[in-house]
Amino acid sequence: MATHLITGSGSGIGEAVAQRLHERGDELWLVARDAGRAKELAARFPGAHTLVADLANPDRLSWALSHQTLPDRLDSLLHIAGVSDLGKVGELTTKTWNRTLAVNLVTPAELTRLVLPQLRLSRGHVVFLNSGAGLNARGEWGAYAASKHGLKALADSLRDEEHTNGVRVTSVYPGRVATPMQADVQRQEGKEYTPQKWIDPSSVATSVLFALDLPRDAEVHDLSVRPGHSGS
């Protein structure tokens, strides 16, 4: 039974990944923003452990986790939580920049640092749920894309540093996925949300599990997942 620490398991891709791992009997440690959310996740995934931490406040992450029990070993750390606030560079405030970078980049770096000993012990796997915006930036996506470009750099650096310790590192770059975040993005873009147009979260979960389950003689570094053609 493998042990996984997951952020963003409350909805969308994170929920789909957690569900797949839960169904096969793996041990889950799920990060929740508050006690109420932790209770919801515990009910949603019976037997799972929960950790309460505000991902928007990476400076307090070490303190928060030091007051809770952490797993002794980790087979994977799955960074799936994220935020996306759109806006032109000339209009974005520092509040938006700081929140986006905190949740999407600084917290993944800090959380990785805090549990790296457990990952090294198990020769574990770190998965960063990135985005197509982490490879190409467009207008009004400046803050989000910058955070995801930074996340790619974090993953690449970590991979180079931890290769000799047996820690694998994968970045997954989905296109638009039918999630609550995408619904909010469509609202910000002034468009109607049509989930059938986008990737199903379970398809991205399949790609994540593919990387996790690959035999130890190989490692997926970067995996792009784009919307297919349904034929409808």
N, C-alpha and C positions, 0 to 999 in steps of 0.2 A: 504494500500500500504506500503510494507516494504522498508526500506532504506539500501542499501548495499555499502560498500567501498571495491573496488577490485583492487588488483595489478595484473599485467600480463594479462590484458584483451585484449591486442593487437593481440594475437595469441594462438593457441593450447588450452589447458584446460581452461585458463582464458577467452578466447574469447567464448568458448562453454558455460561456466557458465554465462557470461554476457549476451549472446544471449538468453538463457533460461529465465533469470530473466527479461530481457527487454521485451520479448514476453508476459510475464504475467502481465506487467504493473508496475513492481516495480521501485523504484527510484534508479538510479545508480550514484555513485561517482567513477570515474575511474582515477587511478594514471597514469600519463604519464611522460616519462623521459625528454621531452622538449616541447616547444610550438607547434612545427610542429606535433609531435606525438599526442598531445592533440587535435589538429584540426582534425586529421584523426579519432580519437576515437569518437569525437563529431559527425562527419559525419556518422560513422559506426553505432552509437547508438543514433538516434535523441532524444533529450530531456535529455540526460545524462549530468551530471556535470563532469568537469575534474579538476584534481589537478596536477600541474607540480612539480615533485620532482625526483631527481636523486637517485635511490635506491642503487647505488654503493657508495654513500657518506652519510652514516647515521648520521655523525656528523653535517651535514647541513640540515637534515630533519626538525628539529624543526623550524629553521629559515625560510626555504622555505614555510612551511605550515602556519607560523604566518603571512605571507603576503597575504594569500588567505582565502576565506570564506570556513569554514568547516560546515558540517551538524550539526544541533542542537542535533540530536539523531541518533543512529545507531542500526539497527536490526542485522546487521552482518558486520564483518570485514573478508575479504577473502584474505589470503596471498597465491597467486598463482604464482607470479613472481619468477624466479630462473635462475641460471646459472650452467653449468656443464663443467668444464675443467678437462680432464683426464690426468693422468701422474703418474709415479712411485714416491714414497716418496723421493727416492734418487735424483729425477730430478726436482721436483716441486720447484718453486721459491716462495719467500715470497709475490711477487706481485700476484701470482695465489691464494695463501692461503688467503691473505687479501681481494681480490676481492670476492672470493667464500664465505667466512665467512660474509663479509659485506652484500652482497645481500641476501644470503640464511638464515642468522641467526640474525645478529645485526640489520638490518633494520626492520625485522618483530617485534623484541623486542621493538625497539624504536617507530615504528608506533603504536603498541599496546598501549604503555605507553601514547602516545600523545592523543589517542582517547578513552581511557578507561572510562573517565567520561561519554561520549555519549553512550557507550555500557552499562554501569551500569544503566543509566537513563532508557534505553529501555529493560533492562534484556536481552541483546543481545547475539550474538553467534560469537565466533572467530573460524575460520576454517584455519588450517595450511595444505597446500598441501605439504605433505612430499614425501616420495619415499620408494620403497623397500630397497634402500640403507640406509635408516634411521633405518633399523632393522638389516641388514646384510651388512658387508663391504667386498669388494673383491679387489684384486690387481688392481692398477691403478685408483681406485676410492677413494683414501684416503681423498683428500680435500673435494670432494662433499659429501661423506659418513659422514665425521666428521661434516660438517655443518648440515646435516640432522639428525644425532644422537643428535646434540645440539638442533635442532628444536624440537625434541621429548621431550627433557628435559624442554625446554621453555614451551611447551604446557602443560606438566604434572604439572609443578610448577604453571602456571597461573590458571589451572583448580582448583587446591587445594586452591589457594588464593582467587579466585573469586566465588567459589561455593555459599557461603552465600549471595553474591550480586546478585545471579540469572543469572550470566553470564555463558553460556555454552561454552565448548571448545572441538573441535574435530580435530583429526589428521587423514588425509587420506593418505594411502600408496599405490599409484598405482605401478604396474609393468611398463614395457615399453609401452609408449603411442605414437601413430602416430602423432607427432608434429614436428615443425621445430627444436626444441631442440634435439629430437631423431635422426633426420636426421644428425645433427651435430655430435652427439655421434657416430653414425654409421661411419661417415667419420673419426672421430678420431680413431676408432677401426679398420679402414681399411676394412670395410665391405660395401656391397651394401645396401642401404636403401630400404626396402620393407614394406610399411605402412600396407599392408594387414596382416602382421604377428603380429601386435601390437594392443593394445586396442584403440578403437576410442575415441577421446576426449569427444564426447557426452555421452559416457558410464560413464566416470569419472564424468562428470557434473551431470548425474542422481544420482550418489552416493552422491555428495555434496548436491544436493537439498533434497535428502532423509534425510540427517542429519539435514538440516535447517528446514525442514517441520515437523519433528517429534514433536508430542504433548509435552507440557511442563512437563508432568509427567515422561519423559524419556530423556536420553541424550546419544548420541553415543560418546564414548571416542576415540576409535581407529577403523579405517575401512580400511582393506586391499582389494585392487582391483587388481586381477591378470589376465593376458591374458587368454581368454577361447579358446576352440577348435571350429573353424568355420566349420569343416567338409569338407573343400575344399582341 
